[in-house]
């Protein structure tokens, strides 16, 4: 008997280990309300073993994932941070390049829209905005590039100012907000004339010499009139705001918000072509209105004057048409309405 037990003791032990869970299961299935004494005994014995095994396994996991697996994590984190910094610098540079591309495209579009003018691109390399003194920006173009005093400086949004002082490789631009700046302008809507003068503050100017009877409202766009011999006609200057019209006096008063953000200038255009004052200040002729009298001639030839009358016109003053005065631009050629040999029909 004992020989059989010794011979098959491994099989018997396996059978007992397999039958024990079944016995426990069936015993528990019959009485689910409470644990049996045997169950409580098994749990009491197995609980310390289970806690010890859980502590050992958790300690091994913490040691592995907290030290062994992260042995080179700091080096990897530093390398990734350096790569992230480089990518951030590249992103910032791409954003700057995109913004510059947008500005340069706007300047190029402005130059292409006015092929009769010559433009010279320049970058702003210095800024001096002093409320008590000159408000200047310095550009990287000078006399060697063809820049001269009094040349207008613009961007796509409108007027910036005019060249104030010129060096060989750089030039100072007097901004329109400077107190010494005055620009002949007109209201784009009603064609009323006025002057825009700087106040020493880059975000506002004032309106001078606007007659009280002129049609002007807040929000009107002011453009250059071309009568000052510096700026071409039609360039945006700013918008009218805080308009004040009193019941007496000759003029009305207002503030002007510049069309250009003068504190954010980076690239500008210098208009290097000479300004023809007569052409710039001339208003476009209105289209003729058809009607019964449209067929009647507005002007009829007259006999050329004889004798002293033939000297009427610019030549009588000693200036031939196209000649230059000592203190002004070339005289324009006489218009047909005032030319000798033509008179308006009455």
Phi and psi in degrees as a GROMACS rama.xvg file:
@    title "Ramachandran Plot"
@    xaxis  label "Phi"
@    yaxis  label "Psi"
@TYPE xy
-67.9464  -27.1176  UNK-2
-67.4206  -38.432  UNK-3
-65.4583  -38.678  UNK-4
-64.6957  -41.9957  UNK-5
-67.0102  -31.7827  UNK-6
-73.1673  -39.6183  UNK-7
-111.992  30.5028  UNK-8
-68.7315  -32.6869  UNK-9
-66.1918  -42.5527  UNK-10
-66.2436  -39.2806  UNK-11
-65.2579  -40.4719  UNK-12
-63.8541  -41.1394  UNK-13
-64.034  -40.7756  UNK-14
-64.3339  -40.7659  UNK-15
-64.9449  -41.8426  UNK-16
-66.2572  -31.9333  UNK-17
-77.4444  -36.1233  UNK-18
-77.5192  -27.4893  UNK-19
-60.3241  -47.9468  UNK-20
-61.2885  -34.5218  UNK-21
-66.4881  -40.9388  UNK-22
-63.6346  -43.8903  UNK-23
-62.6769  -41.2708  UNK-24
-63.0024  -49.2631  UNK-25
-66.1401  -36.3933  UNK-26
-64.5915  -40.6772  UNK-27
-70.4815  -33.8899  UNK-28
-67.7167  -32.095  UNK-29
-74.5321  -32.6213  UNK-30
-129.434  88.7066  UNK-31
-87.0453  -13.9834  UNK-32
-68.8176  -38.7725  UNK-33
-146.703  156.636  UNK-34
-76.7934  145.602  UNK-35
-78.8394  170.115  UNK-36
-64.1793  -35.6537  UNK-37
-65.5735  -41.5822  UNK-38
-63.7292  -43.1786  UNK-39
-64.1188  -35.1369  UNK-40
-65.8367  -44.3146  UNK-41
-63.0706  -41.7936  UNK-42
-65.8653  -37.4865  UNK-43
-64.8744  -38.1886  UNK-44
-73.6283  -41.8324  UNK-45
-79.7566  -21.0021  UNK-46
-62.3997  -48.5422  UNK-47
-62.318  -37.6024  UNK-48
-63.5051  -42.166  UNK-49
-64.9671  -42.2925  UNK-50
-63.0797  -41.7448  UNK-51
-64.2467  -42.611  UNK-52
-64.8559  -39.8288  UNK-53
-63.9927  -41.2749  UNK-54
-64.5333  -41.2298  UNK-55
-66.8283  -45.6772  UNK-56
-64.8667  -42.068  UNK-57
-64.6025  -39.2859  UNK-58
-63.9435  -40.422  UNK-59
-64.8257  -42.3179  UNK-60
-63.519  -43.4151  UNK-61
-64.3349  -39.5566  UNK-62
-65.4466  -38.0887  UNK-63
-70.822  -53.5896  UNK-64
-77.0172  -20.5823  UNK-65
-91.1023  -20.0354  UNK-66
-131.207  -58.2017  UNK-67
-63.0165  -48.5242  UNK-68
-71.8334  -23.0761  UNK-69
-106.976  25.948  UNK-70
-64.5493  -33.3059  UNK-71
-112.505  19.3302  UNK-72
-68.3378  -36.8953  UNK-73
-64.9815  -41.4752  UNK-74
-63.8236  -41.7409  UNK-75
-64.9254  -40.4144  UNK-76
-64.1919  -40.2806  UNK-77
-64.6763  -41.9241  UNK-78
-64.3473  -41.592  UNK-79
-66.3305  -36.1749  UNK-80
-66.0918  -39.5251  UNK-81
-64.1971  -41.3532  UNK-82
-64.0848  -40.0664  UNK-83
-63.6643  -39.2483  UNK-84
-63.7826  -41.441  UNK-85
-64.0365  -42.4724  UNK-86
-63.4097  -36.2526  UNK-87
-67.6748  -39.8033  UNK-88
-63.2927  -41.7832  UNK-89
-62.8144  -39.7882  UNK-90
-65.1597  -42.2218  UNK-91
-63.4736  -40.0405  UNK-92
-65.8251  -38.9889  UNK-93
-64.1606  -38.9646  UNK-94
-64.9862  -41.4803  UNK-95
-64.6336  -41.7792  UNK-96
-64.2836  -37.8823  UNK-97
-65.597  -44.6342  UNK-98
-63.595  -40.8751  UNK-99
-64.8003  -37.8785  UNK-100
-63.131  -39.8675  UNK-101
-63.9326  -43.623  UNK-102
-64.9929  -43.5779  UNK-103
-67.3958  -35.3716  UNK-104
-63.8239  -38.6502  UNK-105
-64.9938  -41.7487  UNK-106
-65.0193  -40.0798  UNK-107
-64.3833  -40.3203  UNK-108
-63.3499  -37.3838  UNK-109
-65.6254  -42.7902  UNK-110
-65.4774  -38.8424  UNK-111
-70.8945  -26.2982  UNK-112
-74.1826  -18.0096  UNK-113
-128.209  73.9409  UNK-114
-68.1405  -15.3399  UNK-115
-76.8648  -9.77004  UNK-116
-107.515  153.771  UNK-117
-105.156  132.44  UNK-118
-120.006  152.091  UNK-119
-131.38  118.602  UNK-120
-76.0504  145.804  UNK-121
-150.202  154.666  UNK-122
-106.993  145.673  UNK-123
-81.3248  121.225  UNK-124
-115.219  -3.1328  UNK-125
-158.661  147.432  UNK-126
-135.386  134.948  UNK-127
-140.643  101.404  UNK-128
-112.647  91.7067  UNK-129
-110.209  114.603  UNK-130
-60.0057  -26.6583  UNK-131
-96.0659  -1.9255  UNK-132
-139.126  -152.4  UNK-133
-72.5677  143.429  UNK-134
-107.315  104.506  UNK-135
-127.45  152.961  UNK-136
-126.61  148.086  UNK-137
-106.67  131.908  UNK-138
-110.816  160.945  UNK-139
-90.7866  25.3339  UNK-140
-124.862  142.074  UNK-141
-139.814  -153.714  UNK-142
-63.1351  -31.5698  UNK-143
-64.4141  -21.7426  UNK-144
-99.1872  2.51689  UNK-145
96.2968  10.3605  UNK-146
-80.8648  137.56  UNK-147
-135.071  164.107  UNK-148
-61.545  149.597  UNK-149
72.5566  6.82718  UNK-150
-74.6432  135.907  UNK-151
-72.9062  147.074  UNK-152
-122.267  129.061  UNK-153
-137.529  167.448  UNK-154
-131.084  -177.095  UNK-155
-64.0225  -28.5049  UNK-156
-83.3049  -19.0296  UNK-157
154.568  -155.495  UNK-158
-78.8415  137.126  UNK-159
-102.264  -48.7617  UNK-160
166.611  -153.208  UNK-161
-137.169  156.719  UNK-162
-67.996  127.636  UNK-163
-102.584  -44.5925  UNK-164
-143.063  144.995  UNK-165
-125.042  132.714  UNK-166
-113.529  179.993  UNK-167
-61.4451  -39.8734  UNK-168
-123.311  3.72065  UNK-169
-150.64  167.693  UNK-170
-151.119  150.02  UNK-171
-97.867  134.095  UNK-172
-110.936  123.24  UNK-173
-81.6548  117.343  UNK-174
-72.998  156.162  UNK-175
-67.4644  -16.5936  UNK-176
-83.6935  -6.34684  UNK-177
-69.2167  148.439  UNK-178
-66.458  -20.5671  UNK-179
-89.8302  1.97045  UNK-180
-96.7076  134.198  UNK-181
-141.676  125.069  UNK-182
-121.157  127.156  UNK-183
-72.3802  123.738  UNK-184
-134.911  171.743  UNK-185
-147.088  155.428  UNK-186
-74.6489  126.008  UNK-187
-63.8645  -32.7435  UNK-188
-77.3317  -50.6333  UNK-189
-104.616  -5.87399  UNK-190
65.3667  19.9038  UNK-191
-70.9182  140.702  UNK-192
-94.2424  150.298  UNK-193
-166.408  178.467  UNK-194
-120.213  140.82  UNK-195
-107.448  117.022  UNK-196
-117.645  143.153  UNK-197
-71.8066  156.627  UNK-198
-116.084  -1.45109  UNK-199
90.3651  -1.27205  UNK-200
-117.21  131.067  UNK-201
-70.4527  -8.56537  UNK-202
-107.138  1.35975  UNK-203
-154.415  151.165  UNK-204
-131.483  179.009  UNK-205
-125.835  157.122  UNK-206
-100.896  125.525  UNK-207
-117.947  152.195  UNK-208
57.1922  38.0891  UNK-209
-97.032  111.912  UNK-210
-59.3938  141.73  UNK-211
-63.2672  -28.0112  UNK-212
-82.3884  -7.65947  UNK-213
-72.3506  149.851  UNK-214
-80.3208  109.538  UNK-215
-151.763  131.451  UNK-216
-131.208  162.99  UNK-217
-65.2282  139.811  UNK-218
95.6915  -8.82666  UNK-219
-64.4208  140.615  UNK-220
-86.9479  129.815  UNK-221
-100.047  132.098  UNK-222
-124.339  159.723  UNK-223
-66.3729  141.109  UNK-224
-91.7148  -18.6847  UNK-225
81.0685  8.04774  UNK-226
-92.7766  -5.18439  UNK-227
-93.7015  -2.30489  UNK-228
73.7368  7.42822  UNK-229
-113.308  -50.9923  UNK-230
-103.758  138.813  UNK-231
-65.9957  162.763  UNK-232
-76.2476  143.149  UNK-233
92.5302  6.39246  UNK-234
-84.1424  132.837  UNK-235
-62.4851  135.853  UNK-236
-110.348  -47.7956  UNK-237
174.419  -173.64  UNK-238
-118.448  145.137  UNK-239
-76.1401  135.656  UNK-240
-146.14  157.517  UNK-241
52.2804  52.7764  UNK-242
-73.5421  132.98  UNK-243
-126.633  119.31  UNK-244
-124.038  108.326  UNK-245
-85.4429  169.856  UNK-246
-82.838  1.04396  UNK-247
-142.953  171.054  UNK-248
93.0656  170.956  UNK-249
-94.9927  -27.4016  UNK-250
-120.741  160.226  UNK-251
-108.43  156.532  UNK-252
-124.251  148.046  UNK-253
-160.967  164.647  UNK-254
-103.664  157.251  UNK-255
-126.956  125.859  UNK-256
-90.1668  117.291  UNK-257
-57.9724  145.035  UNK-258
-72.3487  -19.506  UNK-259
-109.006  137.124  UNK-260
-79.0607  98.2512  UNK-261
-69.252  -19.1189  UNK-262
-86.7797  -2.36023  UNK-263
-122.688  26.5299  UNK-264
-74.67  136.162  UNK-265
-131  -45.9299  UNK-266
-127.024  142.389  UNK-267
-137.264  169.789  UNK-268
-120.617  132.953  UNK-269
-102.415  124.211  UNK-270
-83.217  108.498  UNK-271
-94.2833  -12.5565  UNK-272
-76.0672  142.616  UNK-273
-64.6666  148.052  UNK-274
-92.3312  120.855  UNK-275
-85.0823  103.359  UNK-276
-61.6533  -39.5265  UNK-277
-65.7613  -41.0341  UNK-278
-73.1506  -39.5174  UNK-279
-70.3278  -34.7692  UNK-280
-84.8895  -10.3562  UNK-281
-73.6304  134.623  UNK-282
-82.587  143.321  UNK-283
-63.4122  137.16  UNK-284
-70.0927  135.035  UNK-285
-68.3386  149.992  UNK-286
-68.5568  138.938  UNK-287
-65.8574  140.698  UNK-288
-92.9822  121.424  UNK-289
-66.5134  143.869  UNK-290
-175.198  -176.51  UNK-291
-61.5168  -31.3954  UNK-292
-92.5596  5.22431  UNK-293
-67.9016  -28.3659  UNK-294
-77.521  -17.3212  UNK-295
-73.5319  136.505  UNK-296
-68.5488  134.68  UNK-297
-79.2322  -26.5453  UNK-298
-137.04  138.674  UNK-299
-121.783  141.032  UNK-300
-62.496  143.667  UNK-301
-122.654  160.588  UNK-302
-66.9852  137.828  UNK-303
-60.0944  138.865  UNK-304
-67.6563  150.292  UNK-305
-113.68  152.61  UNK-306
74.7576  -140.393  UNK-307
-63.7677  -25.502  UNK-308
-64.5092  -22.0401  UNK-309
-69.5341  -13.158  UNK-310
-88.4378  4.75077  UNK-311
-66.7841  150.839  UNK-312
108.027  -168.024  UNK-313
-60.9517  -29.4919  UNK-314
-67.3103  -24.0721  UNK-315
-65.451  -23.8373  UNK-316
-91.0195  2.87757  UNK-317
89.7958  12.993  UNK-318
-121.714  121.722  UNK-319
-77.633  155.486  UNK-320
-58.0703  129.798  UNK-321
93.1882  -8.83349  UNK-322
-71.4161  159.936  UNK-323
-105.477  130.444  UNK-324
-72.9657  164.004  UNK-325
-71.9212  -23.8423  UNK-326
-122.06  25.5337  UNK-327
-167.015  -177.586  UNK-328
-78.7714  175.463  UNK-329
-59.6264  143.338  UNK-330
-73.0192  134.829  UNK-331
-71.0501  156.019  UNK-332
-67.2348  146.831  UNK-333
-63.5262  140.843  UNK-334
-75.1801  159.681  UNK-335
-58.0659  -31.2582  UNK-336
-69.6449  -23.7191  UNK-337
-113.823  1.6098  UNK-338
-72.7539  149.911  UNK-339
-62.559  140.58  UNK-340
92.0271  -0.287111  UNK-341
-129.009  139.528  UNK-342
-141.403  151.507  UNK-343
-76.9279  131.037  UNK-344
-72.9356  138.671  UNK-345
